[in-house]
């Protein structure tokens, strides 16, 4: 968790994180990748559980309000679109809709 938080929330480099955590850079990279993978699974499972509870929802809207760090807000939306939603869409048997639709 610390590596992910330092990378995404504090905007630290791999080298800075390695120094803070006193681990090799390769360990930092693997912890970040593993952490994002776990977060992806957690979020996708939560979205699917919510869908099971309330029923099908046509469009899932993600909105950020008052982001202190616009770069982080944009990255959060990108990760949701690129990492989480493909799993959600595959689980419900539909494909992601394009902006053109």
Beta strands, then each sheet from edge to edge (+ up, - down):
end
